[in-house]
Amino acid sequence: MHAIIAFYSRTGTSQALAAAMSRELEVLGHSSEALPFEPKRRLGLVLGTLQALFRRPAALAEDYALGEADLVVLVGPVWAGNIAPPMRGFIARLPELQGRRVVTMLVGTWRYTRLARNVAEQLRILGADWVASRALRSAEVKNPDKLSSVVNEVARRAVQ
Ligand SMILES: Cc1cc2nc3c(=O)[nH]c(=O)nc-3n(C[C@H](O)[C@H](O)[C@H](O)COP(=O)(O)O)c2cc1C
């Protein structure tokens, strides 16, 4: 399987999770490429929080494409109890996902399981063959044992 690991990360936690997923997929014998996406303009904390709160997607720096990947791993942070605006912007521009498997992973100071499920539901509507979601606390991403057990479990399910 070939995976694309699309992520937005302002302070590096989602990036670390994306990198751990990439390593784990490789260990399991699958290839992956990272797709870091960025807002067109760097979001200040106040504007970013307001955009997140009002569920406004951020305009992105580029037209990002998923290529031929049959697995899409989408990783990003929680802002103001919602997905961060760049992630919302990325999802808003996703093509139909038929023929692809999708995993969405959200990182917050707290764990946002229901939010992650809602994002997965949106992606399911785009026609993905299989969708899973996972919410993590940033402290879990920074704990090497916890990180490795989560990515192992998620990656195994994703490539089944
Ligand atoms: C503008 C902003 C708003 C945030 N709002 C929340 C929140 O509502 N709930 C939460 O648990 N964490 C919140 N956080 C914390 C981030 O989700 C957390 O630090 C995450 O690990 C950051 O990921 P990153 O390092 O990939 O950017 C917020 C962070 C920022 C910058």
The ligand as an ORCA input file, in Angstrom:
! r2SCAN-3c Opt
* xyz 0 1
  C      -4.977     28.626     18.684
  C      -4.950     27.351     19.491
  C      -6.108     26.866     20.062
  C      -6.095     25.661     20.776
  N      -7.267     25.178     21.292
  C      -7.278     23.979     21.920
  C      -8.500     23.426     22.420
  O      -9.575     23.995     22.285
  N      -8.443     22.222     23.061
  C      -7.277     21.540     23.233
  O      -7.307     20.449     23.803
  N      -6.106     22.028     22.761
  C      -6.079     23.230     22.118
  N      -4.904     23.750     21.642
  C      -3.676     22.982     21.865
  C      -3.258     22.202     20.626
  O      -4.299     21.422     20.101
  C      -2.103     21.243     21.006
  O      -1.053     21.994     21.581
  C      -1.611     20.477     19.811
  O      -0.747     19.453     20.262
  C      -0.832     21.360     18.873
  O      -0.456     20.615     17.742
  P       0.740     21.092     16.804
  O       1.977     21.102     17.680
  O       0.810     20.061     15.745
  O       0.433     22.458     16.285
  C      -4.884     24.945     20.941
  C      -3.709     25.461     20.377
  C      -3.738     26.636     19.651
  C      -2.451     27.175     19.033
*
